[in-house]
Amino acid sequence: MDMNRVAILGGGNVALATSAELSNAGFTVNIFELSAFKHTVQPIIEKGGIEYSGVAGEGFVKPNMATTDIEKALKDVGLIILTAPVFAHETFVDACLPFLHDGQIFLTETAYFACLRFGKKIQQTGKRIILAEMNQSPYTCTKKNPTHIYIDAKRNETFIAALPGKTNIMERLESLKAVWPDLTPVNNVLHTSLDNMNWIAHPPITLLHRGLIERSEQYYLPLKDALPPSVVRLMEAMERDRIALGTAFGIDLPPIKHTFEMGGDTLEEALRLSTEFETFGYDYKNSSCPYLTEDLYYALPPIVSIANQVKVPVPAMSAVLQLYTIIDAIDYLHEGLNVEKMGIDGMNVDEIRELVENGF
């Protein structure tokens, strides 16, 4: 398969940033969006391309196509990149299933245990598809308008792994180095899914500001105002839990602040000094936001569920998840992603490591 022919799934900020950079680097890019969200790609179709600005430079690129026809989008492509928010992942995967081809690579930009979530489903198609995931999107970016993406920052290092872990994923995706030179392979998909700063930040920040947030239907919280000592201490405790769980699986996780090569000696200093987050904030509606929804269903529950099963104490993460269960009246550990839904229930550390190394 030709890995320079790429289908980008989604029509949001990250989809446009990825499409712009890959198109600019000479990849043939097909953008696919679900029919229900055709309005996100229709302006691109009408204008004939995407304008980009920010740290990636400025310019205008013309993807090969923007479409709501998944069969057309996947035809003859070697690499499929899923850029949509995690709660839309399964809908995109289900749309792709009938049209996948042997030898394609299905890469999820922000993991949230994507390979474990969809491994069995894609295996059951009988097609030889390589699943891969990145710990996070390489970008922070914002749409200036429906066809103009502003890229605020690119991450210093982004991790990638495949399922099975023994797959030499970067040998197959060497051409991506032209766009993401700091794309770094790691041993397995537990590493990529545990190395995500989103759930270290969003849940504790929101939890300890919840009273303020609930006072109005809509609330905006700038990150620079969201880091009193209590929040930082909770974030640091969750970080210790994350490191401990990684250690149990033989994974030497770097500190979260490596994500943007942040300055400072502590997590608090890193976030306060980071130019990438100078204008970042949280838009809440009825006390929630999409970032938080991702973390409360697809990050904390699977991590706490795995930790409970292999008997690794994660007291801070467990406490945060339990408090949200109480104040939202939602059993996130049951309703969210967990070991049973990932097909790893009952497995010990060695059995899970065997699975991520050799696949289902």
C-alpha positions as CSV (number, residue, x, y, z in Angstrom):
1,M,0.0,0.0,0.0
2,D,1.1,3.6,-0.7
3,M,1.6,5.3,2.7
4,N,1.8,8.7,0.9
5,R,-1.9,8.3,0.1
6,V,-3.8,9.2,3.2
7,A,-7.4,9.4,4.4
8,I,-8.0,11.9,7.2
9,L,-11.1,11.0,9.2
10,G,-12.9,14.0,10.8
11,G,-13.5,17.7,9.9
12,G,-12.4,19.4,13.1
13,N,-9.4,21.5,14.1
14,V,-6.9,18.6,14.2
15,A,-8.2,17.2,10.9
16,L,-7.5,20.5,9.1
17,A,-4.1,20.9,10.7
18,T,-3.1,17.3,9.8
19,S,-4.6,17.7,6.3
20,A,-2.8,21.0,5.7
21,E,0.6,19.8,6.8
22,L,0.5,16.4,5.0
23,S,-0.8,18.1,1.8
24,N,1.9,20.7,2.0
25,A,4.5,17.9,2.3
26,G,3.3,16.2,-0.9
27,F,1.0,13.5,0.5
28,T,-2.2,12.8,-1.4
29,V,-4.9,13.6,1.2
30,N,-8.6,12.6,1.2
31,I,-10.6,14.2,4.0
32,F,-13.7,12.2,5.1
33,E,-16.4,13.5,7.4
34,L,-19.6,11.8,8.5
35,S,-22.7,12.9,6.6
36,A,-24.3,14.4,9.7
37,F,-21.4,16.8,9.9
38,K,-21.1,17.6,6.2
39,H,-21.2,21.3,7.1
40,T,-17.6,21.0,8.4
41,V,-16.2,20.0,5.0
42,Q,-18.6,21.7,2.6
43,P,-16.7,25.1,2.9
44,I,-13.5,23.3,2.0
45,I,-15.1,21.7,-1.0
46,E,-16.4,25.1,-2.1
47,K,-13.2,26.9,-1.6
48,G,-11.1,24.1,-3.0
49,G,-8.7,23.9,-0.1
50,I,-7.4,24.9,3.3
51,E,-5.6,28.0,4.5
52,Y,-3.1,27.5,7.3
53,S,-1.0,29.8,9.5
54,G,1.0,29.7,12.7
55,V,4.1,27.7,13.6
56,A,3.8,25.7,10.4
57,G,4.1,28.8,8.3
58,E,1.4,30.3,6.1
59,G,-0.2,29.1,2.9
60,F,-3.0,27.5,1.0
61,V,-3.2,23.8,0.2
62,K,-5.6,21.7,-1.9
63,P,-6.3,18.2,-0.6
64,N,-7.1,15.5,-3.1
65,M,-10.7,15.5,-2.0
66,A,-13.1,16.3,0.9
67,T,-16.0,14.0,1.0
68,T,-18.7,12.2,3.0
69,D,-18.3,9.1,0.9
70,I,-16.2,6.7,2.9
71,E,-15.6,4.3,0.1
72,K,-14.1,7.0,-2.1
73,A,-12.1,8.3,0.8
74,L,-10.4,4.9,1.5
75,K,-9.9,3.8,-2.1
76,D,-6.2,3.2,-2.8
77,V,-5.0,4.8,0.5
78,G,-2.3,3.2,2.6
79,L,-2.7,5.2,5.7
80,I,-5.9,6.1,7.5
81,I,-5.6,8.7,10.3
82,L,-8.5,9.2,12.8
83,T,-8.5,12.7,14.1
84,A,-12.0,13.0,15.6
85,P,-12.7,13.3,19.4
86,V,-12.7,10.0,21.2
87,F,-16.5,9.8,21.6
88,A,-16.8,9.7,17.8
89,H,-14.1,7.1,17.2
90,E,-16.4,4.1,17.1
91,T,-18.8,5.7,14.5
92,F,-15.8,6.4,12.2
93,V,-14.4,2.9,12.7
94,D,-17.8,1.3,11.9
95,A,-18.1,3.4,8.8
96,C,-14.7,2.2,7.6
97,L,-15.0,-1.5,8.3
98,P,-16.6,-2.6,4.9
99,F,-14.1,-0.7,2.9
100,L,-10.8,-1.5,4.6
101,H,-8.1,-3.2,2.5
102,D,-5.3,-5.6,3.4
103,G,-2.1,-3.8,4.2
104,Q,-3.6,-0.5,5.3
105,I,-2.5,1.2,8.6
106,F,-5.2,2.6,10.8
107,L,-3.7,5.3,13.0
108,T,-5.5,7.1,15.8
109,E,-4.0,10.5,16.6
110,T,-5.0,10.7,20.3
111,A,-5.0,7.1,21.6
112,Y,-7.4,6.7,24.6
113,F,-6.7,3.0,24.2
114,A,-7.9,3.0,20.6
115,C,-6.0,-0.2,19.6
116,L,-7.4,-2.2,22.5
117,R,-10.9,-0.8,21.9
118,F,-11.0,-1.7,18.2
119,G,-8.5,-4.6,17.9
120,K,-11.0,-7.4,18.0
121,K,-13.6,-5.6,15.8
122,I,-11.1,-5.0,13.0
123,Q,-9.6,-8.5,13.4
124,Q,-13.1,-10.0,12.8
125,T,-13.2,-8.4,9.3
126,G,-10.6,-10.9,8.3
127,K,-8.6,-8.1,6.7
128,R,-4.9,-7.7,7.5
129,I,-5.0,-4.1,9.0
130,I,-2.2,-2.7,11.2
131,L,-3.6,-0.7,14.1
132,A,-1.5,2.1,15.5
133,E,-2.0,5.0,17.9
134,M,-0.2,8.2,19.0
135,N,-0.3,9.4,22.6
136,Q,-1.7,12.7,21.5
137,S,-2.3,14.8,18.5
138,P,0.9,16.7,17.4
139,Y,-0.9,20.0,17.5
140,T,-2.7,22.6,19.5
141,C,-4.7,24.4,16.8
142,T,-7.8,26.6,16.3
143,K,-10.0,27.3,13.3
144,K,-10.0,30.9,12.4
145,N,-12.9,30.1,10.1
146,P,-14.3,26.9,8.4
147,T,-11.4,26.8,5.9
148,H,-8.5,28.4,7.9
149,I,-6.6,26.6,10.6
150,Y,-4.2,28.3,12.9
151,I,-1.6,26.0,14.4
152,D,-0.5,27.4,17.8
153,A,2.1,24.8,18.6
154,K,3.5,21.4,17.6
155,R,4.5,19.0,20.3
156,N,8.2,18.5,21.0
157,E,7.8,14.7,20.9
158,T,4.9,12.5,20.0
159,F,4.9,8.8,20.7
160,I,3.6,6.1,18.4
161,A,3.0,2.4,18.9
162,A,1.3,-0.4,17.0
163,L,-0.8,-3.5,18.0
164,P,1.0,-5.9,17.9
165,G,3.8,-4.1,19.5
166,K,6.4,-6.1,17.7
167,T,5.4,-4.3,14.5
168,N,8.1,-2.0,13.2
169,I,5.7,0.8,12.7
170,M,8.1,3.6,11.8
171,E,9.7,1.4,9.1
172,R,6.3,1.5,7.4
173,L,5.6,5.2,8.2
174,E,9.0,6.7,7.5
175,S,7.5,9.3,5.2
176,L,5.7,10.9,8.2
177,K,9.0,12.1,9.5
178,A,8.9,14.8,6.9
179,V,5.9,16.3,8.7
180,W,6.4,15.1,12.3
181,P,10.2,14.7,12.7
182,D,9.9,14.0,16.4
183,L,7.5,11.1,16.0
184,T,9.0,8.5,18.3
185,P,8.2,4.8,18.4
186,V,7.6,3.2,21.8
187,N,7.2,-0.5,22.7
188,N,3.5,-0.9,23.0
189,V,0.1,0.7,23.1
190,L,0.0,0.8,26.9
191,H,2.8,3.4,26.7
192,T,0.9,5.6,24.2
193,S,-2.4,5.5,26.1
194,L,-0.7,6.2,29.5
195,D,1.3,9.1,28.1
196,N,-1.4,11.7,27.7
197,M,-1.5,15.0,29.6
198,N,-5.2,15.6,29.0
199,W,-6.5,13.6,31.9
200,I,-3.8,14.9,34.2
201,A,-5.1,18.4,33.6
202,H,-8.8,18.6,32.7
203,P,-10.5,16.5,35.5
204,P,-8.6,18.1,38.5
205,I,-8.9,21.6,37.1
206,T,-12.7,21.2,36.6
207,L,-13.3,19.4,39.8
208,L,-11.7,22.0,42.0
209,H,-13.5,24.9,40.2
210,R,-16.8,23.1,39.9
211,G,-18.7,25.4,42.3
212,L,-17.8,28.4,40.2
213,I,-18.6,26.6,37.0
214,E,-22.0,25.6,38.1
215,R,-23.1,29.1,38.8
216,S,-23.9,29.8,35.2
217,E,-25.0,27.7,32.2
218,Q,-21.9,28.8,30.3
219,Y,-18.5,29.5,31.9
220,Y,-15.1,30.2,30.5
221,L,-12.0,29.3,32.6
222,P,-8.6,30.5,31.3
223,L,-5.8,28.1,32.1
224,K,-3.7,30.9,33.5
225,D,-6.4,31.4,36.2
226,A,-7.0,27.6,36.8
227,L,-3.8,26.6,38.6
228,P,-4.0,27.4,42.4
229,P,-1.8,25.2,44.6
230,S,-4.6,22.8,45.4
231,V,-5.1,22.0,41.7
232,V,-1.4,21.6,41.0
233,R,-1.0,19.2,44.0
234,L,-3.9,17.1,42.8
235,M,-2.4,17.0,39.3
236,E,1.0,16.0,40.7
237,A,-0.6,13.2,42.7
238,M,-2.4,11.8,39.6
239,E,1.0,12.0,37.8
240,R,2.6,9.9,40.5
241,D,-0.2,7.3,40.0
242,R,0.3,7.3,36.2
243,I,4.1,6.7,36.7
244,A,3.4,3.9,39.2
245,L,1.1,2.1,36.8
246,G,3.6,2.4,34.0
247,T,6.3,1.0,36.2
248,A,4.2,-2.1,36.9
249,F,4.1,-2.8,33.2
250,G,7.8,-2.2,32.7
251,I,7.2,1.2,31.1
252,D,9.4,4.1,32.0
253,L,7.0,7.0,31.4
254,P,8.5,10.5,31.0
255,P,7.0,13.3,33.0
256,I,3.9,14.9,31.4
257,K,5.7,18.2,31.0
258,H,7.9,16.7,28.3
259,T,4.9,17.0,25.9
260,F,5.7,20.6,24.8
261,E,9.3,20.7,26.0
262,M,8.0,22.9,28.8
263,G,10.4,24.9,30.9
264,G,10.4,25.0,34.7
265,D,11.3,22.5,37.3
266,T,7.7,21.6,38.3
267,L,4.5,20.9,36.5
268,E,3.1,24.2,37.8
269,E,6.1,26.2,36.4
270,A,5.9,24.3,33.1
271,L,2.2,25.2,32.5
272,R,2.7,28.8,33.7
273,L,5.8,29.4,31.5
274,S,4.4,27.6,28.4
275,T,3.7,30.0,25.6
276,E,1.5,27.3,24.0
277,F,-1.0,27.6,26.7
278,E,-1.0,31.4,27.1
279,T,-4.5,31.7,25.5
280,F,-5.8,28.2,26.3
281,G,-9.0,27.9,28.3
282,Y,-12.0,25.7,29.0
283,D,-15.5,26.5,27.7
284,Y,-18.1,24.9,29.9
285,K,-21.8,24.4,29.1
286,N,-23.9,23.0,32.0
287,S,-20.7,22.3,33.9
288,S,-19.1,20.1,31.2
289,C,-17.0,20.4,28.1
290,P,-15.9,18.0,25.4
291,Y,-12.4,17.6,26.9
292,L,-13.8,16.5,30.2
293,T,-16.2,14.1,28.6
294,E,-13.3,12.4,26.8
295,D,-11.4,12.0,30.1
296,L,-14.3,10.8,32.3
297,Y,-15.4,8.1,29.9
298,Y,-12.2,7.1,28.0
299,A,-9.2,7.9,30.2
300,L,-9.7,7.7,34.0
301,P,-12.1,4.6,33.9
302,P,-9.9,2.3,31.9
303,I,-6.8,3.4,33.8
304,V,-8.4,2.9,37.2
305,S,-10.0,-0.4,35.9
306,I,-6.6,-1.7,34.8
307,A,-4.9,-0.6,38.0
308,N,-7.6,-2.3,40.2
309,Q,-7.3,-5.5,38.2
310,V,-3.5,-5.7,38.5
311,K,-3.5,-4.4,42.1
312,V,-1.5,-1.2,41.6
313,P,-2.7,1.5,44.0
314,V,-3.8,4.7,42.2
315,P,-5.4,6.6,45.1
316,A,-5.5,10.1,43.5
317,M,-7.0,8.9,40.2
318,S,-9.5,6.6,42.0
319,A,-10.6,9.5,44.3
320,V,-11.1,11.9,41.4
321,L,-13.1,9.4,39.4
322,Q,-15.2,8.6,42.5
323,L,-15.9,12.2,43.2
324,Y,-17.1,12.7,39.6
325,T,-19.3,9.6,40.0
326,I,-20.9,11.2,43.0
327,I,-21.4,14.8,41.8
328,D,-22.5,13.8,38.3
329,A,-24.5,10.7,39.4
330,I,-22.9,8.6,36.7
331,D,-21.0,5.4,37.4
332,Y,-18.1,6.2,35.2
333,L,-16.1,3.1,36.0
334,H,-19.1,1.0,34.7
335,E,-20.4,3.4,32.0
336,G,-17.0,4.3,30.6
337,L,-14.3,2.3,29.0
338,N,-13.0,-0.5,31.2
339,V,-11.1,-3.8,31.1
340,E,-14.2,-5.8,30.1
341,K,-14.9,-3.5,27.2
342,M,-11.3,-3.7,26.1
343,G,-11.3,-7.5,26.2
344,I,-8.6,-7.7,28.9
345,D,-10.7,-8.5,32.0
346,G,-9.2,-11.2,34.2
347,M,-5.7,-10.7,32.8
348,N,-2.6,-10.2,35.0
349,V,0.3,-7.9,34.1
350,D,2.2,-10.6,32.2
351,E,-0.9,-11.5,30.2
352,I,-1.7,-7.9,29.2
353,R,1.9,-7.4,28.2
354,E,1.8,-10.5,26.1
355,L,-1.4,-9.2,24.4
356,V,0.0,-5.8,23.5
357,E,3.2,-7.4,22.2
358,N,1.5,-10.1,20.0
359,G,-2.0,-8.8,19.4
360,F,-5.4,-10.5,19.9
